[in-house]
Amino acid sequence: MALCLALCSLPAVAQQPVLNKQQAFPATVPAGNYSGLAWLGGDRYAVVNDKSAQAGFHLMSIRIDSISGQLLEVRADSFVTSGQPNRDEEGVCYVPQWNTVWISGEADGQIIEYQMDGQLTGRRLNIPDEFRTAYPNAGFEALTYQQATHRFWTTSEQTLACDGEQPTIINKVANRLRLQSFDDQLQPAEQYWYESDPTVVEQTEGTNVLGVSGLAALDDGRVVVLEREVYRKPKNIGSFVHVKLYVVRPSMQQPGDVLRKELLVEFRTKINLTARSFANYEGICVGPRLADGRQVLILVADSQNQYRGYLKDWFRTVVF
């Protein structure tokens, strides 16, 4: 009995995150430029395409194994649209109490609300002025909402012009980003500094894009940050995408602080003579919990419409 009590009093050992293999579903998901996704409940998800002809979102079905968290099926069901031109739509989130989808546009620097049939409601988040200084094609990529905390979260992909220079393969600087929240009145709330890691590329040959492409807010107030670096060599062979998922705890720090971050998982996809796993992961969302209570995160990659046959529309899950 004494031994049993002693064992029961030991703290539970945290399980290591599980990175499930990436998968493509070409028979049920058409080639696209998928840049963000949001869980609508059950097997239903909203997925945005940053180069679709019109503004709106795809409705997709994603089935996940309830034990392993591995993807079983991804199927594109329909596309709903406002009929307006695409705004380079990158991030998406779902607000359950309103049953509406919110989408960030990198071209117009706005985050606006859509009904489930794709029509606009006329509402938008009140974006602070400093975000208007985003460098071209380096603005809003990431968007998430958490019902329990009543907070939207977003940030720019790269450092704003008012805060410094963009990272390049030459200057080797890191991003200094403003992680911005909004309340249910659509007004700006807390703002924190988030500093990304510098490039992992040592040489100066080729090009790279380094930044935050996704956010996923958890119900306990933590936020998962998707940092990714896309490195392209002149003839593609040797190109890679390096992904790091970090967890931050804004509620444990004061607005204006530089957020402390904890690495959840990191991985690399690549193109070489024997592998074509290259996947530019731009979207992430919180999915369901598994039978044992572990949380699933779902990621989607932008294949640039399956660029030159090299790339695929990859999906993958992380369980923790």
C-alpha positions as CSV (number, residue, x, y, z in Angstrom):
1,M,0.0,0.0,0.0
2,A,2.8,2.4,0.9
3,L,4.5,1.7,-2.4
4,C,1.3,2.3,-4.3
5,L,0.7,5.6,-2.5
6,A,4.3,6.7,-3.2
7,L,3.9,5.9,-6.9
8,C,0.6,7.7,-7.2
9,S,2.1,10.8,-5.6
10,L,4.7,11.1,-8.4
11,P,4.0,13.8,-11.0
12,A,2.7,12.6,-14.3
13,V,5.4,12.5,-17.1
14,A,4.5,14.8,-20.0
15,Q,4.2,13.0,-23.3
16,Q,6.5,14.0,-26.1
17,P,4.9,15.7,-29.0
18,V,4.2,13.4,-32.0
19,L,4.9,14.6,-35.5
20,N,2.8,12.5,-37.9
21,K,3.9,12.0,-41.5
22,Q,2.8,14.5,-44.1
23,Q,0.2,13.4,-46.6
24,A,-1.3,14.6,-49.8
25,F,-4.8,13.7,-51.1
26,P,-4.7,14.5,-54.9
27,A,-7.8,12.5,-55.6
28,T,-10.0,14.6,-53.3
29,V,-8.1,17.9,-53.0
30,P,-7.5,19.9,-56.2
31,A,-4.2,21.7,-56.8
32,G,-4.2,25.0,-54.9
33,N,-2.4,27.7,-53.0
34,Y,-3.8,26.7,-49.5
35,S,-2.5,29.2,-47.0
36,G,-4.7,28.8,-43.9
37,L,-7.3,26.6,-42.2
38,A,-9.8,26.8,-39.3
39,W,-11.7,24.0,-37.5
40,L,-15.5,24.5,-37.7
41,G,-16.3,21.5,-35.6
42,G,-16.7,17.8,-36.3
43,D,-14.9,17.0,-39.6
44,R,-15.6,20.4,-41.1
45,Y,-12.9,23.0,-41.9
46,A,-12.6,26.3,-43.7
47,V,-9.5,26.6,-45.9
48,V,-8.3,29.7,-47.7
49,N,-6.5,29.9,-51.0
50,D,-4.4,33.0,-51.5
51,K,-4.6,32.9,-55.3
52,S,-8.3,31.9,-55.8
53,A,-10.0,34.1,-58.4
54,Q,-12.5,35.4,-55.9
55,A,-12.5,36.1,-52.1
56,G,-13.9,33.4,-50.0
57,F,-13.0,30.0,-48.6
58,H,-13.1,26.3,-49.3
59,L,-15.2,24.0,-47.1
60,M,-13.3,20.8,-46.6
61,S,-13.8,17.6,-44.7
62,I,-10.8,16.3,-42.7
63,R,-11.0,13.0,-40.9
64,I,-8.5,12.2,-38.2
65,D,-7.8,8.9,-36.4
66,S,-9.0,9.3,-32.8
67,I,-6.1,7.3,-31.4
68,S,-3.0,8.4,-33.4
69,G,-4.1,11.7,-34.7
70,Q,-3.0,10.6,-38.2
71,L,-5.0,12.0,-41.1
72,L,-7.4,9.5,-42.7
73,E,-9.0,11.7,-45.3
74,V,-9.0,15.3,-46.6
75,R,-11.7,16.2,-49.1
76,A,-12.6,19.5,-50.7
77,D,-16.4,19.8,-50.7
78,S,-17.2,23.3,-52.0
79,F,-16.0,26.9,-52.4
80,V,-18.1,29.8,-51.1
81,T,-17.4,33.4,-52.2
82,S,-18.4,37.0,-51.7
83,G,-17.9,37.5,-55.4
84,Q,-15.2,40.1,-54.7
85,P,-11.6,39.9,-56.0
86,N,-9.2,37.8,-53.9
87,R,-7.3,39.9,-51.3
88,D,-4.3,37.6,-51.1
89,E,-6.2,35.8,-48.3
90,E,-3.7,34.1,-46.0
91,G,-5.2,33.5,-42.5
92,V,-8.6,32.3,-41.4
93,C,-10.4,31.6,-38.1
94,Y,-13.8,30.7,-37.0
95,V,-15.9,32.4,-34.2
96,P,-18.5,29.9,-32.9
97,Q,-20.8,32.3,-31.1
98,W,-21.3,34.3,-34.3
99,N,-21.0,31.3,-36.7
100,T,-18.8,33.4,-39.0
101,V,-15.4,33.0,-40.6
102,W,-12.8,35.8,-40.4
103,I,-10.1,36.1,-43.1
104,S,-6.9,38.2,-43.2
105,G,-5.8,39.8,-46.5
106,E,-2.2,40.4,-47.1
107,A,-2.9,42.7,-50.0
108,D,-5.3,45.1,-48.2
109,G,-4.1,44.6,-44.6
110,Q,-7.6,44.0,-43.4
111,I,-9.2,41.2,-41.4
112,I,-12.9,40.9,-42.3
113,E,-15.9,38.7,-41.5
114,Y,-17.7,36.3,-43.8
115,Q,-21.0,34.4,-43.3
116,M,-20.9,30.7,-43.9
117,D,-22.2,31.1,-47.4
118,G,-19.2,33.4,-48.2
119,Q,-21.0,36.7,-48.1
120,L,-19.5,39.7,-46.3
121,T,-21.1,40.9,-43.1
122,G,-19.5,44.4,-43.3
123,R,-17.6,43.9,-40.0
124,R,-13.8,44.0,-39.7
125,L,-11.2,44.2,-36.9
126,N,-9.9,47.7,-36.0
127,I,-6.3,47.3,-37.1
128,P,-3.6,49.5,-35.3
129,D,-1.9,52.0,-37.6
130,E,1.6,50.5,-37.3
131,F,0.5,47.4,-39.3
132,R,0.0,49.7,-42.3
133,T,3.8,49.9,-42.6
134,A,4.1,46.2,-43.5
135,Y,6.5,45.5,-46.3
136,P,4.9,44.2,-49.5
137,N,3.9,40.5,-49.3
138,A,5.0,40.4,-45.6
139,G,1.8,41.5,-43.8
140,F,-1.0,39.4,-42.3
141,E,-0.3,35.7,-42.8
142,A,-1.5,34.4,-39.4
143,L,-4.9,34.6,-37.7
144,T,-6.6,32.6,-34.9
145,Y,-9.4,33.0,-32.4
146,Q,-10.1,31.3,-29.1
147,Q,-13.6,31.3,-27.7
148,A,-12.6,30.6,-24.1
149,T,-10.4,33.7,-23.9
150,H,-12.5,35.8,-26.3
151,R,-9.4,36.8,-28.2
152,F,-8.3,37.1,-31.8
153,W,-4.6,36.9,-32.4
154,T,-2.6,38.0,-35.4
155,T,0.8,39.3,-36.4
156,S,2.7,40.3,-39.6
157,E,4.8,37.7,-41.4
158,Q,7.9,39.8,-41.1
159,T,9.2,42.8,-39.2
160,L,7.1,46.0,-39.9
161,A,8.9,48.8,-41.6
162,C,8.4,51.0,-38.6
163,D,10.2,48.4,-36.5
164,G,13.3,47.6,-38.6
165,E,14.5,45.8,-41.7
166,Q,13.3,42.5,-43.1
167,P,15.5,39.5,-42.6
168,T,17.4,38.3,-45.7
169,I,19.9,35.6,-46.6
170,I,22.5,38.4,-46.6
171,N,21.8,40.4,-43.4
172,K,20.9,37.3,-41.2
173,V,18.7,39.4,-38.9
174,A,15.7,38.0,-37.1
175,N,12.1,39.2,-37.2
176,R,10.8,41.4,-34.4
177,L,7.1,41.1,-34.6
178,R,4.0,42.6,-32.8
179,L,1.7,39.8,-31.6
180,Q,-1.6,41.6,-31.5
181,S,-4.9,40.5,-29.9
182,F,-8.4,41.8,-30.4
183,D,-11.5,41.5,-28.2
184,D,-15.1,40.6,-29.1
185,Q,-15.8,44.2,-29.7
186,L,-13.3,44.0,-32.6
187,Q,-11.0,46.4,-30.9
188,P,-7.2,46.0,-30.4
189,A,-6.4,44.6,-26.9
190,E,-3.0,43.3,-25.7
191,Q,0.1,43.6,-27.8
192,Y,3.4,41.8,-27.2
193,W,6.8,41.5,-28.9
194,Y,7.7,38.2,-30.6
195,E,11.2,37.6,-31.8
196,S,11.7,34.8,-34.4
197,D,14.9,32.8,-34.7
198,P,17.4,34.0,-37.3
199,T,18.0,32.1,-40.5
200,V,19.3,28.6,-40.4
201,V,21.1,29.1,-43.7
202,E,24.8,29.8,-43.4
203,Q,25.6,30.6,-47.0
204,T,24.4,33.6,-49.1
205,E,23.6,31.7,-52.3
206,G,19.9,31.5,-53.2
207,T,16.9,33.2,-51.6
208,N,15.0,32.7,-48.4
209,V,11.8,33.9,-46.8
210,L,11.8,33.8,-43.0
211,G,8.7,34.6,-40.9
212,V,5.6,33.7,-38.9
213,S,3.0,32.1,-41.2
214,G,0.5,30.8,-38.7
215,L,-1.0,31.0,-35.2
216,A,-3.1,28.6,-33.2
217,A,-4.7,29.7,-29.9
218,L,-5.3,27.1,-27.2
219,D,-8.2,27.2,-24.7
220,D,-5.8,27.7,-21.8
221,G,-4.5,31.0,-23.2
222,R,-1.4,29.7,-24.8
223,V,-0.7,30.4,-28.5
224,V,1.2,28.2,-30.9
225,V,3.4,30.1,-33.3
226,L,4.4,28.7,-36.7
227,E,7.8,30.0,-37.7
228,R,9.0,28.8,-41.1
229,E,11.9,29.5,-43.4
230,V,11.7,28.8,-47.1
231,Y,15.2,28.4,-48.7
232,R,15.4,28.1,-52.5
233,K,18.6,27.3,-54.4
234,P,18.9,28.5,-58.0
235,K,18.1,25.1,-59.5
236,N,15.8,23.9,-56.7
237,I,17.9,20.9,-55.7
238,G,19.0,21.5,-52.1
239,S,16.0,23.7,-51.4
240,F,14.2,23.2,-48.1
241,V,11.6,24.5,-45.7
242,H,12.5,24.5,-42.0
243,V,9.5,24.7,-39.6
244,K,9.5,25.4,-35.9
245,L,6.4,25.4,-33.7
246,Y,6.8,27.5,-30.5
247,V,4.4,27.9,-27.6
248,V,4.0,31.3,-25.9
249,R,2.0,32.3,-22.8
250,P,0.8,35.9,-23.2
251,S,-1.3,35.7,-20.1
252,M,1.8,35.1,-18.0
253,Q,3.5,38.2,-19.2
254,Q,2.8,41.9,-19.4
255,P,1.7,43.6,-22.6
256,G,4.7,45.1,-24.3
257,D,7.0,42.3,-23.1
258,V,9.1,40.2,-25.4
259,L,7.4,36.8,-25.2
260,R,9.3,33.8,-23.9
261,K,8.9,30.9,-26.2
262,E,9.1,27.1,-25.8
263,L,9.9,24.8,-28.7
264,L,7.1,22.3,-29.3
265,V,8.5,20.6,-32.4
266,E,10.6,21.3,-35.5
267,F,11.2,19.6,-38.8
268,R,12.5,20.1,-42.3
269,T,11.1,19.2,-45.7
270,K,13.3,19.3,-48.9
271,I,14.0,18.8,-52.5
272,N,17.1,16.7,-53.4
273,L,17.9,14.0,-55.9
274,T,16.0,11.4,-54.0
275,A,13.3,13.3,-52.0
276,R,10.6,15.8,-52.9
277,S,9.0,16.3,-49.5
278,F,9.3,20.1,-49.8
279,A,6.3,21.7,-48.1
280,N,5.8,25.4,-47.4
281,Y,3.6,25.2,-44.3
282,E,1.6,28.4,-44.2
283,G,-1.5,27.4,-42.2
284,I,-2.1,25.8,-38.8
285,C,-5.2,25.4,-36.6
286,V,-6.3,23.6,-33.4
287,G,-8.3,20.5,-34.2
288,P,-10.1,17.9,-32.0
289,R,-8.7,16.1,-29.0
290,L,-7.9,12.4,-29.2
291,A,-9.5,9.7,-27.2
292,D,-6.8,10.0,-24.6
293,G,-7.2,13.8,-24.3
294,R,-4.2,14.9,-26.3
295,Q,-4.6,17.9,-28.6
296,V,-4.2,17.8,-32.4
297,L,-2.8,20.6,-34.5
298,I,-3.4,20.5,-38.3
299,L,-1.0,22.1,-40.8
300,V,-1.5,22.8,-44.5
301,A,1.2,23.7,-47.1
302,D,1.0,26.1,-50.0
303,S,2.1,24.2,-53.1
304,Q,1.9,27.2,-55.4
305,N,-0.7,25.2,-57.4
306,Q,1.7,22.2,-57.4
307,Y,4.5,24.3,-58.8
308,R,6.1,22.7,-61.9
309,G,5.2,19.2,-60.6
310,Y,7.7,19.5,-57.8
311,L,5.3,20.3,-55.0
312,K,2.2,18.7,-53.5
313,D,-0.7,20.0,-51.4
314,W,0.6,18.5,-48.1
315,F,-1.2,18.2,-44.8
316,R,0.1,16.9,-41.5
317,T,-0.7,16.7,-37.8
318,V,1.1,17.3,-34.6
319,V,-0.2,15.7,-31.4
320,F,0.8,16.9,-27.9
